[in-house]
Amino acid sequence: RTIHLHGIKTFEGQRIDEAIIDAASVVVAAGTTLKEVFSDIIDDKRELLKPVDTLVYEDSMGVSGWVDSKRVLIGNRTLMENHNIIVPSKDYEDKYKGEGTDTIYLANSGTLTAMFVVSYNSNNETVEALKRLQKASIRVLVRTTDPNITTERLSDIFDVSKDLFA
């Protein structure tokens, strides 16, 4: 596994169980890198997932979809701010983040519901393959719906030059 969940901080007394089902429905339907994390949260009970309408990826910010006539947003701080969702200060966020972790926000029906603290890890096989590509001057095109996956972040995770990624 390359993505690990370190914690969940809930907000506004929202029903986190319903919000997580809605979020899991969106990330699984969108096929995001976070689908394994959310599948673990729901104990891989796919029958709990709900139909998702109108999936939208917002470049470098996250994804949204409609579940039970509610808009569900999963992404970074910028996604939330662009949809007028109030997020905690960076200082507050940093209290929950550890070294090498990132945050993913969840909003449901226009209200911030949760903040997930996640980390991204590499495996030796992938690191070695990327280093061989870098040595051969081959670039890697990255296509992702995860707002935390940037060329800089990939460079840190895999210990390669960020120029390897396009």
Secondary structure per residue as TSV (DSSP state, phi and psi in degrees):
chain	resnum	aa	ss	phi	psi
A	1	R	-	360.0	136.9
A	2	T	-	-106.4	-15.6
A	3	I	E	-118.5	130.4
A	4	H	E	-122.0	138.0
A	5	L	E	-91.6	124.7
A	6	H	E	-103.6	-21.9
A	7	G	E	-179.9	161.6
A	8	I	E	-130.2	127.8
A	9	K	E	-113.0	121.0
A	10	T	E	-94.7	159.0
A	11	F	-	-131.3	155.3
A	12	E	T	57.3	21.9
A	13	G	T	61.4	22.5
A	14	Q	-	-67.9	154.4
A	15	R	-	-73.3	101.1
A	16	I	H	-68.7	-30.9
A	17	D	H	-61.8	-45.3
A	18	E	H	-67.3	-41.3
A	19	A	H	-63.0	-39.2
A	20	I	H	-67.9	-39.0
A	21	I	H	-62.2	-44.4
A	22	D	H	-62.9	-44.3
A	23	A	H	-64.5	-44.8
A	24	A	H	-60.4	-39.4
A	25	S	H	-60.1	-42.3
A	26	V	H	-70.3	-48.4
A	27	V	H	-67.7	-34.3
A	28	V	H	-70.7	-44.2
A	29	A	H	-62.0	-36.8
A	30	A	H	-80.8	-14.6
A	31	G	T	68.5	33.3
A	32	T	-	-74.5	167.7
A	33	T	T	-64.2	-18.9
A	34	L	T	-84.4	-1.2
A	35	K	H	-62.0	-34.6
A	36	E	H	-66.9	-40.8
A	37	V	H	-61.0	-48.1
A	38	F	H	-71.7	-31.7
A	39	S	H	-62.6	-39.6
A	40	D	H	-64.4	-41.5
A	41	I	H	-60.2	-39.0
A	42	I	T	-93.3	15.7
A	43	D	T	57.1	34.5
A	44	D	T	56.7	28.6
A	45	K	-	-90.5	81.9
A	46	R	G	-61.0	-22.6
A	47	E	G	-66.0	-16.3
A	48	L	G	-77.0	-19.9
A	49	L	-	-68.0	146.8
A	50	K	-	-107.3	158.1
A	51	P	-	-63.7	143.6
A	52	V	-	-120.0	131.7
A	53	D	E	-109.7	151.1
A	54	T	E	51.2	62.7
A	55	L	E	-69.8	133.2
A	56	V	E	-134.1	128.4
A	57	Y	E	-98.6	128.7
A	58	E	E	-108.4	113.6
A	59	D	T	-46.1	125.6
A	60	S	T	63.5	13.9
A	61	M	T	-125.1	-39.1
A	62	G	E	146.4	-160.2
A	63	V	E	-129.9	158.0
A	64	S	E	-140.6	158.6
A	65	G	E	-162.5	164.9
A	66	W	E	-103.7	126.0
A	67	V	E	-129.4	122.2
A	68	D	T	50.4	44.2
A	69	S	T	63.6	18.7
A	70	K	E	-117.1	138.7
A	71	R	E	-84.9	125.9
A	72	V	E	-113.3	125.0
A	73	L	E	-114.6	132.2
A	74	I	E	-132.6	115.9
A	75	G	E	176.3	-157.4
A	76	N	-	-90.2	-179.6
A	77	R	H	-54.9	-41.7
A	78	T	H	-62.9	-40.3
A	79	L	H	-59.3	-46.7
A	80	M	H	-62.8	-46.2
A	81	E	H	-63.1	-37.6
A	82	N	H	-66.5	-19.5
A	83	H	T	-107.9	20.1
A	84	N	T	57.9	36.0
A	85	I	-	-99.7	128.0
A	86	I	-	-76.8	126.1
A	87	V	-	-114.8	157.4
A	88	P	-	-67.7	164.5
A	89	S	-	-64.7	160.8
A	90	K	H	-60.9	-36.6
A	91	D	H	-61.5	-42.8
A	92	Y	H	-63.8	-44.9
A	93	E	H	-59.6	-43.9
A	94	D	H	-63.7	-26.0
A	95	K	H	-62.7	-30.1
A	96	Y	H	-96.2	-20.7
A	97	K	-	-85.2	143.6
A	98	G	-	-105.6	179.1
A	99	E	T	-61.9	130.1
A	100	G	T	78.3	14.1
A	101	T	E	-111.4	162.2
A	102	D	E	-130.6	166.2
A	103	T	E	-115.9	148.8
A	104	I	E	-128.3	129.6
A	105	Y	E	-99.6	150.2
A	106	L	E	-125.6	127.3
A	107	A	E	-125.5	143.2
A	108	N	E	-134.0	124.9
A	109	S	T	55.5	39.4
A	110	G	T	82.6	5.9
A	111	T	E	-123.4	135.1
A	112	L	E	-64.8	126.8
A	113	T	E	-107.1	-43.5
A	114	A	E	-156.4	160.3
A	115	M	E	-125.8	126.7
A	116	F	E	-105.0	133.2
A	117	V	E	-102.1	119.3
A	118	V	E	-128.8	158.6
A	119	S	E	-131.4	154.9
A	120	Y	E	-116.8	132.4
A	121	N	-	-128.2	159.0
A	122	S	-	-106.5	170.1
A	123	N	-	-125.1	156.5
A	124	N	H	-58.7	-38.6
A	125	E	H	-61.7	-45.1
A	126	T	H	-68.7	-41.4
A	127	V	H	-58.6	-48.0
A	128	E	H	-62.6	-41.2
A	129	A	H	-63.5	-43.2
A	130	L	H	-66.3	-37.1
A	131	K	H	-66.0	-35.9
A	132	R	H	-66.6	-40.5
A	133	L	H	-63.7	-42.7
A	134	Q	H	-62.4	-43.2
A	135	K	H	-63.3	-32.4
A	136	A	T	-87.0	7.0
A	137	S	T	58.6	36.3
A	138	I	-	-100.5	133.5
A	139	R	-	-95.2	153.1
A	140	V	B	-113.3	124.2
A	141	L	-	-85.6	126.2
A	142	V	-	-110.7	126.6
A	143	R	-	-125.6	119.9
A	144	T	-	-148.3	155.9
A	145	T	S	-104.9	5.9
A	146	D	-	-92.8	115.9
A	147	P	T	-66.9	-16.1
A	148	N	T	-83.1	-14.4
A	149	I	-	-87.6	97.6
A	150	T	-	-117.4	167.9
A	151	T	H	-60.9	-37.5
A	152	E	H	-64.7	-44.0
A	153	R	H	-65.9	-42.7
A	154	L	H	-61.9	-39.6
A	155	S	H	-59.4	-43.2
A	156	D	H	-67.1	-45.7
A	157	I	H	-62.4	-44.3
A	158	F	H	-101.0	0.5
A	159	D	T	55.5	49.3
A	160	V	S	-132.7	169.8
A	161	S	-	-69.2	142.1
A	162	K	G	-66.8	-19.5
A	163	D	G	-67.3	-14.4
A	164	L	G	-65.6	-29.2
A	165	F	B	-100.9	138.8
A	166	A	-	-115.0	360.0
